[in-house]
Amino acid sequence: MLMNAGFQEASRVAAFDCFIFHDVDMLPEDDRNFYVCSPTPRHVGAYLHNWKYQLPYGGLFGGVTAFTRAQFELVNGFSNQYYGWGGEDDDMLRRVKAKNFKISRFPPSVARFVMIKHEPDDGNPFNMRSSLGYRYRPNHYSQEGLSTLVYTKKSDEPLPLYRRLTVALPPPPKNFKGYSRRTHRSVRGDGRAVRGFAAKFTAVLSVVCLLLFSLNL
């Protein structure tokens, strides 16, 4: 959902034609791995040091991805059904495949990234329904995603190298079930959440927008 919000807000600023979606804990190792789009959706951050620069499974499509405006709109953006950690990238892969796209990747010697080690965040618990992303639902994708996005913009702060947006998302559904990997406590969508969980749904899109705006330099 946050990725969709970043796309919408950046589109209001300028007619960008390439959008990079970037996990905050990933850093590129090779400056030949240009942040550009391809004729098909591109997996920019494909090969990670902690996976010995190999794809852990063939269907991996997360971390850092690139879409042209037309590609992103054609797949109807990311799903809005995923709260917490996990599932949205697998769902996106199936959206891409439903439109008969092939994934583009630079060679393993180039598309290398380091994943920064960090502690699990109680505000981003593991989504125990993340396996939904593995289901192929071609009739669903056109009905849910960018076209059904709902959010509220709370602030918009232009900074020297990026633009920091803060948005508030709808609360998770009552049947949401998460699991904190730090405190090993359950997280639910009906208010019985670990401390600070609800507040985390007001999220900062700074990294997404940093990359979006840098493309126009």
Summary of the structure (lengths in Angstrom):
residues: 217
radius of gyration: 16.9
end to end distance: 26.6
largest distance: 46.9
contacts: 644
relative contact order: 0.21
helix: 26%
strand: 22%
